[in-house]
Amino acid sequence: MAISGELVISLKNIQSNYRLLNDISCAACETGAAVKADAYGLGMHRVAPALYDVGVRHFFVATLDEAIELREVLPQAIIYILNGFVTAEKLVYREYNLIPVLNSLAEIKLYQIFARDVSEKQPAIIHFDTGMSRLGLPANEADILCNDLLLIEGIELKYIMSHLSSSDEKSSSVNQDQYQLFSKISSSFRGVKISLCNSGGVFLSQKYHMDLTRPGIGLYGGNPTGEMLNPMKPAMSLNAPILQVKSVKKGDVAGYNGTYCFDKNTDVAIISIGYADGFLRSLSNGASLYWQGL
């Protein structure tokens, strides 16, 4: 068998990152987890149960297929689908006990019709776009809904939510602007729980925590704060063995097209890592590696 790179995923560090985010959050707030895109590529079928073991109950995925896969490994979890409601698969939501995040008035109407057809209130989150310009009801649709709550009759509203766009910039006025707009919207939904925070939002201020935070990148070791020192533990490491050590002279070149020129005589280690391991040619002359942790 050929010697190759090895990706090591630390479920313990992911659990530790969750505990940090949960400890920072205000006492009345629950801490959920975004496990979309196969838990950011780390393996949802292993990551999600590890998070459930340390207290996570609310899980956010992107697609219906992801939600079904997650339900099979976590029968008791509360699962939300960020990409919304797919009418062609409407019965699947009831079969697997899945909760769509509704992102437009048109989608809300379709889900309301579904609830009426099955003669039972159906659970959902409604997402408001407060400045991200991504998924969620835009301002004009938000105004319509806030002024006519009959538009959600038949829908069991679990939360309303929005998403911070600049939470890794503590000094950005955008955070406060989004907070104020979302607070204004939420005033029309008295008694309904609210959710605004992503990973970075957890570190901004407890006023942003509300009823439920939805960390993603922070769980997996990404720096959500914008600060030089990352408070999160790394969730993975990519290790590769040295295949060969050779000596090169000053003026010798290395790599495709000879893009690196040695400025002195030195020893070079050839390691077993490349495209198949996620190490791209675009990293040439810009990436750094650790040797024995240094």
C-alpha positions, 0 to 999 in steps of 0.5 A: 500500500502506498504511503499517503496523507492522513486526515485526522478529525478530533471529535473531542475538539469539536465537542470542546468548541461546542462547550465553549460557545455554549458557556459563553452564551447567556443562560436562557439561550440554547446552542444549536449546531450547523452541520450542513455540507456533511458537517463542513466536510468532516462527516455529519454521521460522526460529528452530529452524534458527538455533538448530541452526546454533549447536549446539542438538540437543534441541528441545521442542515442545508438540504432535504437529503441531508436532513433525512441522512441526519434523522437516520443517525439521530432519531430524537434530534430537532432538525431544520432545513435551511434551504426551505420547503420542497413541495414535490417532497412535502410528505417526507417532512412529516414522515421524518419529522423535519422542520423547514426554514421558510424564506419567502412569502411564496414558500410560506403560502405553499407550506400553509396550503400543505398544512391545510391539506393534512388538516394539521398545523405544521412546524416551521422557522421563518427567515428574515433577511436583515442585510445578508442579501442571501436567503430570507424574506426581503424587507418588502415581504417582511413588512407584508407579513408583519402586518398580516399574520393570517398569512401564517395561519396553520403554521406552528412557528418554532422560531423566527431567525435572521443571520449576521453578515459581519459578526467577525467584525466587532466594531462594524455598525452592521451588527447593530443595524441588523440587531435593531431591524430584527428586533423590530420584526420580532416585535410583531411575533410576540411569544415566538422564539428568536434566533440571530447568532452564528458563531461570530455573533456568540462573541459579540455580546449576550444581547445577540444570543436571544433564544437560540444560537446557530454556530457553524464554522466555530465548531469546526475550528474556524476563527469566528472572532476576527482576532489574531488569536483563535479561541477555538480548538482545531477540529482536524489535522492533515498529516503526511509522511516524508518520502525523501530528503535531498540537498539542493544548491543556491540558485536551484528551483523547485516545483512546476515552472520553477516558481521557487528559487533557493537563495542558499544551499539547503535540504528539502523534504519531499512529502506525500501530499497533493490534490487528492489530499486537498492540498492545491497547486494554488498554495504554491509558495504561500502555504506553511507546514508544521514538522513535529508540531513546530 
